[in-house]
Amino acid sequence: MDVLGRTWEWLSTSAHWSGTDGVWRRLGEHLFLTVVCLLISCAIALPVALLLGHLGKGGALAVNISNVGRAVPTFAVLVLLLLSPLGTHGSWPTVIALVLFAIPPVLTNAYVGMRGVDRGTVEAARGMGMTGRQVMARVELPLAFPLIMTGIRSAAVQVVATTTLAALPGGGGLGRIITAGFRLTDTAQVVAGALLVAVLALAVEGAFVLLQRLLDPMRGQVATARA
């Protein structure tokens, strides 16, 4: 109970939220790193998954290769990158480690979503004279959209949680609050930092759920069908 009280006291102290080491500054760094890593992972994984899912070839191999990364701890990858020549290039080791960590859920869900589209619907679209590109854009992508967004949402939440590792090599983010707490043997600060990361992860989860509902291309058609 004493730890919870001191944690609340730490969080309610305005001095901890301002300045170069304040919560708002660290939160901005955390979000920036998360967005950059998520965008890079989507730019790499989505085109591959969508194309292979559309063609129905090579997808299983690509998914299995990408999932190998899940067996290797992100921290281990980060340490190896820090010990490599890339270790002298600022935040790049952290970015690469987080991107490798985020690719599997994005690629797997997008591929499974594309392959899960009813083949009869796809063949019907082709029978109407649609080209392969039109089938992908007008039929497969809209139907696979929920699962694609699920993969992106899962990757986003995982990256938010794992970005705390950026503090270990001296990077920014909310992890700096936690590492500073360990250094100062301040349990309340450690717990406060962990709570901030947890709240941010939940907020990102909720934001993506809302975004999925707003952007779902099938939402208008479902509403029309019900009416």
Secondary structure by P-SEA (a helix, b strand, c coil): caaaaaaaaaaaccccccccccaaaaaaaaaaaaaaaaaaaaaccaaaaaaaaaaccaaaaaaaaaaccccccaaaaaaaaaacccccccaaaaaaaaaaaaaaaaaaaaaaaaaaccaaaaaaaaaacccaaaaaaccccccaaaaaaaaaaaaaaaaaaacccccccccccaaaaaaaaaaaccaaaaaaaaaaaaaaaaaaaaaaaaaaaaaccaaaaaaaaac
